[in-house]
Amino acid sequence: MNFLVPGKVFDLRQALVVFRCLAITSFVFISFTLTVLAQGTPVPVSISYDFRDGAQAWQAGFADYPPATDKNGFYDLRAEVRTLPPELGIKGTGFYIQGSNHSDDLFMFLKRRLNSADGIVAGQTYQINFTLVFASDTQSGCVGAGGPPDIALKAGASPAEPIALFDASPWISWLRMNVGKGGANTGNIAASGMGTIGNGIPCGSAPRSYVSVQRTHQHTSLVNANSRGELWLLIGTDSGFEGLTTLYFQRIDVTLTPVSPPPPVLLTDNNTGRAAALDAVTLMREPFSITSAQNFFSSDQRTRVTLFGYNWELKNGEDLSAITAQAEDSQHRVYMLPVEAAEEVPNFAWIKGVTVKLPDELRGAGNVFVKVSLRGIASNQVALSIK
């Protein structure tokens, strides 16, 4: 099943296979337990990471390439803290990352977890601003195979850890990101464009050498900390340039400002435009019946439907009572749908599966429109078929 997210389609078939276990378990343990975290009035969080002091818990990774073809170091992938190049005239180290883009799509990234120890508040929404200082030997305005060498630089954040996962290709599996970072020249909810790595020296006007460059950026999406009081920062380069790219990250400054949360979002199926929803036990798609003989985990054999969406982060101390769901039929009659579980989709933890029970009154309703609310703030409406 492909789920439509603004600017990006995600194939969650593999994730939903794993989700089957969570969906079944949720009917036995329907209470939602939260880790107790210290939480007060949210305040802005400002942190500076100078890589002359080492990696400081930043981690590097690579995506958008098929690892099976990376024989004998074909992609030249490398990431480490190393001494800055001498032409910068700066003593110390930077976080070095490099890769040869033989896949015509290579994504090189750094990530770091923030949590309550950094001042992050569970469920809080943040506007995030970045200042990056990096050393680049890529001159501006050059032309290269597949695209210009001064490739796109991106920055953002996610409530889920950014991970490169194998896709479901029947031929050669590629590593793809589990969060929305967009394509070579586009951003998405987890990473947005902040310019290029061009160092400002006109192409061919001087010998290549490293130059320190500073970029500032406000991430275009608001980001929710998860219910554990965590969010992950993400910095990366994304391009079709088919050559070697090298960078030294020198400093990353980030400011997270608490803001009012955006409304929750229910995902839709890219092929039909209808609700991204599954029977929580059989993982079958609509139409859904009110009862199911295959629901062995409930004495009433009522069908439970899992709806998928994001911006569903609960604050510390909240439980399922913060989430409500309802369906509206063609006669504009409204039916409340009991919410029985809210679980992260494995490996796609920024997406939640909200499981609801179908009431008898919906039997034979046909098309209904469902929305889910968090703390009284309603999501978009999505179509669902009930037989």
N, C-alpha and C positions, 0 to 999 in steps of 0.2 A: 504494500500500500504506500503510495506517495502522498505525503502531507504537504499542503501548500502553506508556506510562510512568506510574508512579503519579500519578494525578490529572490526566493530560494525554494526549491523543492527537496524534501528529505525522503529518502527511501528507508523506512523503519522496519522492514520485514524482519531483519535479523534481531533487532531490538525487541520486537513484539514476541518473538519466540521465547526470549528470556522473560518477557513481561508476563507470559502465561502463568509462571510460578507465582508471581506477585499477585496476579488477579485472583487466582484460586485461593491463595492464603488469606487474602483480604476478607473473605467471607467468614473465616474462622476468627480472625483477630481484626474486628472492624474499628476498634478504637485507634486514634491517631496519637502517638506518643511523641513528645518533643523533648530534646535534651535541654536541661535547664541552663540558661546562659545569663550572665550579668547583663542587664539592659536598663539604660536610663534614657534621658532625653537625647535623641540623636544630634550629634554635632558634626561639623565638617571634619574630614580626615585628610591630612596632608602628609605625604611620605616622599622622601628622596632616596634614591638608590644610586650610589656612586660606585661603579665597578672597579675603581682603584682599591676598594675594600673587599673584593672578591665577588662571588656569584650572588650572595645574600638571598639564597633560596630560589633564585630564578632558575628555570629549567628550559632547555632547548628541545625542539622537535622539528620534524619534517613531514610533509603530507603532499598529496596530489602527485604521487608517482607510484609505479609498480615495483615493490622491493625485489621481486623475482628477477628483474632485469639489472639490479645493482650488483653486477659481478665484478670482482677485483677493484672495487671502489669506483665504479663507472660514474656515479653521481658526485663524487668528491665531497661527500657530506662530512662536515666537521663542525663542532661547536665546543668551545672551551674558553676559560679565562686565560688570556695571554698578554704579554707585554705590548703596549701600544707602539705603532710604527714610529720610527725616529723623526720623520718629517713633521710630525705634529708638534714637536718640541715640548711634549708633556710627559713627565715621568709617571710610571704606574701601569696599570692594566685596564683592559676593557673586556667585555664579553664578545668574543669573536664568533662569527657564524659564516659558513660558506656552503655553496652547493652549485653544481653544474646542472642546468635545467634541460636535461635530455628528454624529459617527459613533456616539455612545452607547457608545463602547468605547475612547477614546483612552488610549494608554500613553505617558507622557512620561518620559524616562530620562536618567541620566548613567552613563557607563562609564569605566573606567580600567584600563590594563594594568599588572600587576606582573610583574617578571621576576627573574632571578638577581641583578641589580644592587640590588634591593630586599631580597635575602635569601631569595627563594623557591627551593626545592630541587625539581628535576625529579622528578615522580612522587610527591612527598610529599603526604599528606593533611592538610588543615587544618580546624580548627574556627574559625569567623570570628565576631568580635564587632564591632559597630558602635556608635558614638555620633554622632548627627547633630544639628547645630544649624542651624535654618532659620527664616526669617521668613515668616509666613503671615498674610494678612488674612482668612482663612476662619474665621468664628465657629463655635463648637461647637453641635451640636444643631439646626441649620437643616434645612429640608426644601427639596428642589429637584427640578426636572424630571428624571426618570430615576433619581434617587438623591440622597442627602444630599451637600451641597457639601464636607463634611469627609471627603474621599475617602481611600482606602487608600494607605498609604505602604509600600513594600517595599524590602528590601535583601538582597543575596546575592552569589554569585560563580559563575564557570564556568571550566573549562579552555579553553573556546572563546570567541572574541570574540562578544559579543552584537550581532547584526545584524538590522535590519528588512529582510525579503525579501518580494518579491511572491509571493502565493499563486497557486494554479492555478485560480482562479475563471474560468468561461467567460464571465462577464458583466463585472463591474468588479473588477479585481484590487485586493486590499487588501494593505497592508504588515503582515506578521506576524513576530514574533520567532522566531529560530532556536534559542532556548533556552527551557526551561520556566520561565515566570514566573507561571503561574496566571491565573485570571480576576479579575473586579473585587473579589471578596471572598475569594479563595483564593490560596495561594502554590504554589510548586513547587520543583524541585531547584535552580533558579538564582536564585530570589528568594522570600523568605517575608515574611509580613506583620509590620509593626512599629508598628501603630497607624494613626492618621489624621493629616491635616494640620490638623485643628481646633486653633485657637490658645488654647482654654480660656476665651474670653469667651463667655458664654451668648448664644445667638442673639437679636439685636435689642435687647440690653441697653445697647449703646453704638454710636456710629458706627464703621464699619469702619476699621480701621487695622492696620498690620503689627505683629506681636508675635513676639519670638524664642522658639522652642520647642526643647526638647531631647528627643530620643528615644534610648533605648538598646535594643539588639537582638542576640540571638545567632541567627545563621542556622540554620534547623532541619535543613539538610543539610550533611554533610561534603563538602568540595570538594577534588578532586585537582588539583595543578599538572600541566600537560601535560609531555610528554617533552622540551620545549624550556625547561622551567623557567619557564613562564608561567601566570598565571591572570588573569581579568578580574573586577573589582569592578563591581557593578550596583546602582544606586539608581533607583527610579521610583515614579510614582503611577499608579493604575489604578482606574477608576470608571465608573459609568454616568451620573454627573451631566452634564447636557447644557448646561452653561454655561462661562464662562471661568474657568480656574484659573491663578493666578500664584503663584510661589514664588521666594524668594531662599535658595539654599543658602549658609550662612555657613561651616560647618566640617564636615568628615567625618573622624572618627578611626576607625581600623580596627586590630584586633589579630588576627593569624593564629597559632594555636597548633598545633604539630605533634601529630598523634594517629595511632593505628593505623588502617590503611585499612579501609573497608567492603568486603564481598565484591563481586566483579564481578557484573554483571547482564546476562542475555541478554533482549532484547526479544521480545515476542510480538505476533502479528497481532491487532488489536482485533476483527476479525470472526470469527476461528476459535479464538483462544486458543492457537494453535500457534506454532512458531518463526517469527520474522521472519527469513526466509532466502531467498536467491536463488541460482540457478546463476550462478557468478561470470563466465561468459562470455556466456550467452544472456539473463541476468536473468529467466529463467523461474522460477516457483514450484514447490513440491513437487507430485507425487512426483518424486524424483530417481532417475535410473538411475546405475549404477556407472560406465559409460563413455558418452561423448558424441562422435558424429562431428563435432559442431560445435566441439569443442575443438581448434582449429588450432594452438594455442600450446604444446602438449605432445605429445611423441612417444608417450606411453602412452594418450592420449585419455581419461584418467580424468576423471571429473566433479569439479570443485571447487565447493564450496558456501560461500557467504559468510553468516556469522551476524552479526547486529547487536546491539550492546550498549554499555554504558558502565561506568565505573570500571575502565578498562583502561590506565591511564597507566603507561608504563614509566619506571623510574628511570634516571638517567644511567649509562651503561655496560652496561645490560641489552640483550639482543636477543631474538629470537623464542623462544629456549630457555626464557624465563621463562613462556611460555604453553603449556599443554597442553590437549588436547581428547579427549573419549571419548564413545562411544555405547554404550547398553545396550539389548539386544533384549528380547523378551517372555520369553525363557528366562533372563534376568538374566546373559547373557554380555556381557562388556565388550570393546569394540574400541577401540584407540587410533586417533585421527584425526590424521595429520600436519598440523601448522600450517605454512602456507606464506607467509602474509602477514598483516599487521595494519595497516590504513590508516584514516585519518580520513575520514568522509563529508564531501565538500566542502560548505561553508556550515553544516554541522552537526557541527563538529569535536569536540564532546563525545561524539559517537557514533562507535564504531569498527566497522569491518567486519573480522571475523576469518575468514580463508579457510582451509578445511581440505580435504584430499583424501580421497575415499571409498575404502576398501580393498575388495578383491575379496570378502572374507569377509562383507561386508554385503549381497551380492547377494540380492534377494528377501526381505529381512528384514522388510519392512512397516513398522509403527510402531516407531521407536526413540526413546530419550530421550537427548538430548545435553546435556552440560555442558562448560564451559570453565573452566580454572583459571589463576590468575595467582599465581606464587610459591607454588603449592600450595594457595591459597585458592580453593575451588570456587564457581562461580556456581550459580544456580538451574537446574533441568532443564527443557528444552523439547522438545516432541514434533516429530518429523520423519518423513516417509514415504519409504522406500527401496523401489524396485521392482526 
